[in-house]
């Protein structure tokens, strides 16, 4: 739970001031820090980051009444802006998850010395 | 393998995967923007989804001397209030960039031939076409000319500083959507970029020519055919300034004895009654790549009604420039108050000043002048190295200029431009043509390539108090030539303004082969002799891109004027005007009655008396006999007439030109109508592909049956409505369909005053009455915001489509704070 919360909070707070791949740094740091089984680490960090990305995307989708989401969705031949919310959610989650996996292996490699 | 090594390899592999993931999602994948950047809700497109209305605040602006207020009204129009001109133009730049930065950037890149820098090698040919035509180099020369004028220099510098002050506030997440779609960043604005936007205007409005297509037509059919079917003046032309009003002398000009005193013998040789191009066959134009020929556009309308014809006794002005429509919109509405200036109107995003608008004393509007200021010369080069060309009986040296084009991805192209004393040679031998109108090894002489200060005119018009001021202000406008209508509180005027070379009648209509200085441009029509009228007795003035003068004017202006279809309708409405007010002036611009239909339909119907027809054709004729010629979107009659006339027109010429509209210029619609009216048994109506000899009515009847079939097919068994064969739309500048309006339905037609045609049409309707305070209505297809994620992006489209005007808010004083002001932005000066 702590991993999930940290991934969510760090992805959210750092997101506005960092490059798009910030969730990878968040995942990497959590993977380095907390020894957890791969499935727990990956799912907690990616879900936390995904919620941050998806939540912010949904905030804009709702606040903008789907105006821009609808236009961009059409550009990608998708039926609605909510599909873009899903894409943003998935990208944030996968980026954090890959980062966490790399962090976990770095920690394992360090510990195996 | 030991455990540590296995772990190290595992870590390295996963780090590599992470690096690849970030790299892959951080770069464009073909046309797809970088997915990581683009879909990030913190940096990407989501940040352009506007979720709240802007609020007033103070901004510290670097480069601004004194503080400036920008009062935004509920339509998003900024009303700029500044103590000085520097602050006023600074704020105009800031406000325009705040709403339209990407549009400004991409359009200035287009003007300078720099699109491939951000859009890749696909745009290289476009860039080359602009650069080889000399647009980038002439923008620099124009800028140097403009910087000699202190007002223009102040405006350009302050405007650029204002744009840059806005750019300085932007983080990546704040970039306009299109920067994110195309994955590049805004660069600092410069005065040169403003001039590049002017070059775009000149390209759009003064380069249109069908020299090459006319040349081929003349070659194929000969001089007799050409003279008969391609007259210098459109049949039935109703000139803007016929001799009975052109003789009215303007009070400001005492240096000459008035336009009527112009005599051919006091000027360079120019007056012949024959068409020069028909009597001097041009050089071969074979081997030129086919391009779609220029189509007669639907042009623009403007008019001025004198106080004698208005309810209030004050003059009223109307203007409706018809252009290729786009989102973000062509125009940006603004009020500018600074120093002695207080003006309102529309500006071109990226250019300081106002192009069409009004102030407390005067109002002005434009239509395109349509003069022939773009000539093409076939040159003879000494050899394949192209170092010398033949001119005036000797070989002259060609100038070679190296040009570097940097493309996206780091590739650089070094191009060699060829220049003659006439102008550039845009296409070398063996190259694919870059332009339908400029074959290989032909030189171009174009007035836009001569240094001038058009921006100075846009600035000085703002402070004009009377017609004398106005004429002085527009004097620096050389290209594109314009028909300016003008009113002040008691006067009306119309001026045809531009720098127009003195030529033989018809000279330069087709490709010129004469290689001597007689055909060079050496003299220009003096400003004082340009056509103009001031307070004509008839009490109105108008223009719609038709012939400027009648045949009494001694100078040749060109032959590409639009047929007097809109102009004729406008004349009839003006003549009938009595007790006009701003609402009735607005209605003039919405008029959907076609003069083409009024003049052509009786001729078509005349062929249908007592002849056998299919039942559907009978029904169509019945409908059309009762039609008033108004183009309403949901009615069948406009579609039936349009299909019928166009089928007939095609049938007349299709056999002679073998259906080739790409290579040849076809006779115009008015010429075809005149032939139908005057000589229905003419050989031109015979279809040379059939053994029988057809007359005009045979083609008319065949065309009706085809039109009826086509209409029924589109309408699924009933006659189709006009909006089904004539859909409207406003596309995004990148032609990305979801960012445009999609299909729209509206009244109007290309030949109507409400000149809706596809994605071309009324770009800014404005009606102004000048009493004690100006009263004005306006509207354009778009919205103040250039952001597709803002409700203000296309907020005006519905009103535009239905013809509903907005009352324009003109504030007389900075302390006025009406309810219609939504918020105020204050730019804090650094002094």
Interface residues (C-beta under 8 A of the other chain):
Chain A: X15 X16 X18 X19 X20 X21 X22 X24 X28 X53 X56 X57 X59 X60 X61 X63 X64 X67 X68 X69 X70 X71 X72 X73 X74 X75 X84 X87 X88 X91 X92 X94 X95 X98 X99 X101 X102 X105 X106 X108 X109 X111 X112 X113
Chain B: X3 X4 X6 X7 X8 X10 X11 X13 X14 X15 X17 X18 X21 X22 X25 X26 X35 X36 X37 X39 X40 X41 X42 X43 X44 X45 X46 X47 X48 X49 X50 X51 X52 X173 X177 X736 X737 X738 X739 X788 X789 X790 X791
